[in-house]
Amino acid sequence: MRVHTSKNFDTLNRREFARLFAWGGSAAVFARAGFAWERPALPGTPDSPDEKFWLQVRKQFVLPPELGVLNAANLCPSPAPVLEAMYDHTRDMDRDPSFQNRVKMGEGKEATRRALAEFLRVSPEEIVITRNTSESNNLVSSGVDLKPGDEVLLFSDNHPSNLAAWQEKSKRWGFTIRIVPQVNPHPGFDYYIDAFSKAMTPRTRVLGFTHLTSTVGDLFPATELCRRARERGILTLVDGAQSLGLLDVDLSEMQPDFYTGSAHKWPCGPKEVGVLYINKTAQPKIWASILSAMPGAVGISKTFEAFGQRDEPAIIGFGRALKFQNEIGRRVIEVRARQLTRMLLEGLRKIEGVKIWTSLEPSRSVAVVSFLPGNLDIGKLSAALYAKHRIGCATRIGQDRPGIRFSPHFYNATAEIERALVAIRKHVASGG
Ligand SMILES: Cc1ncc(COP(=O)(O)O)c(C=O)c1O
């Protein structure tokens, strides 16, 4: 087995990955037995994980130690075990693409389905493995039977895949959209429970909302909203792009009809793999939108997941990512992300001229921190954070809560949070 250090990963990326995946790559490269990054073993999780523990966890990632990317809400890095699983299975597949050899890929896909079901505390018969949250949300809005006179109730701060998608489809099928507007800062769970309940009418067929918003990290009372909708016979679509792999989500408690997520966000899995949970009771109420070959093996996946040839090594990598989170402990991952969030919010509060959009109330927001850094040019500040301070972030441009968005996850060090805060303080104070 050849071992690479994270230090030489850049070099490896350019030179060797090009060779590994290029057509006609050298036989010597393909003849390797495996592929691994040198790293210490993942330590056991102590009862009260400290910074030392999290720094050891960080070593499972190929991120260079000096780079602090606070952008989990957009894209997380995958840890080495996930990269290795993807590489090993891709290599196996390409060394022998016969059906005989690929039987195990189908088995690997089913193992990921079982892992997802366990992770979400539901059954494998309710899991569809998709490409991402966008696809999962759209499979719902395209698959539910709606007609003129029906209403779909949405939150204004949903991602386009759960807002624009419904709006476009309402033009085609003639149903009506009702919107509950977002309020900033988050006014509390009771406010939204009341607002959504009042907006439900006898014509409402679907309620679509976001468990945790990507804009400012507003957390929604998903269990209560699903309960109220269920009492009225309304189907619920919970967009979990920002909660899967961050919060210790329990769908057996939340009981949505549909829940969606992406591997490449908080679960730290491969890109272009996602999940759509379809509650058993909702399965007779949704049509498959894509019909092709190679369906899943159990439950709804037999009819709903015939998406043609898949990237099974990536799907298997998703299963490995879930195992990685389980090994660390989902509860401590959530606690760590919440601690880093508090550090950021506390630090930003002390910087004069910064306007924070994210709720300061710990029960109302998690791991997504958005703020306006005075009247600094947001694009220039983001570029300076990356180039000078080695901090990655997201930006929001426009009228709606513009500024910088930091979204820390368990692989971020507290030193990165401190560095980000020092940098923001310095730039806001100097005005540039
Ligand atoms: C709330 C929410 N839903 C859906 C998506 C789309 O995710 P993906 O690009 O993985 O399809 C995002 C992406 O940021 C999101 O934040």
The ligand as an SDF file (V2000), in Angstrom:
LIG
                    3D

 16 16  0  0  0  0  0  0  0  0999 V2000
  -31.2500   24.2990    2.5240 C   0  0  0  0  0  0  0  0  0  0  0  0
  -30.6390   23.7810    1.2600 C   0  0  0  0  0  0  0  0  0  0  0  0
  -31.3440   22.9850    0.4640 N   0  0  0  0  0  0  0  0  0  0  0  0
  -30.8230   22.4740   -0.6530 C   0  0  0  0  0  0  0  0  0  0  0  0
  -29.5390   22.7610   -1.0470 C   0  0  0  0  0  0  0  0  0  0  0  0
  -28.9910   22.1730   -2.2890 C   0  0  0  0  0  0  0  0  0  0  0  0
  -28.0010   21.2380   -1.9860 O   0  0  0  0  0  0  0  0  0  0  0  0
  -27.2630   20.4910   -3.1590 P   0  0  0  0  0  0  0  0  0  0  0  0
  -26.4680   21.5130   -3.8970 O   0  0  0  0  0  0  0  0  0  0  0  0
  -26.4110   19.5010   -2.4710 O   0  0  0  0  0  0  0  0  0  0  0  0
  -28.3000   19.8690   -4.0090 O   0  0  0  0  0  0  0  0  0  0  0  0
  -28.7650   23.6110   -0.2550 C   0  0  0  0  0  0  0  0  0  0  0  0
  -27.4100   23.9640   -0.6470 C   0  0  0  0  0  0  0  0  0  0  0  0
  -26.7350   24.7620   -0.0590 O   0  0  0  0  0  0  0  0  0  0  0  0
  -29.3260   24.1240    0.9250 C   0  0  0  0  0  0  0  0  0  0  0  0
  -28.6340   24.9380    1.7300 O   0  0  0  0  0  0  0  0  0  0  0  0
  1  2  1  0
  2  3  1  0
  2 15  2  0
  3  4  2  0
  4  5  1  0
  5  6  1  0
  5 12  2  0
  6  7  1  0
  7  8  1  0
  8  9  2  0
  8 10  1  0
  8 11  1  0
 12 13  1  0
 12 15  1  0
 13 14  2  0
 15 16  1  0
M  END
$$$$
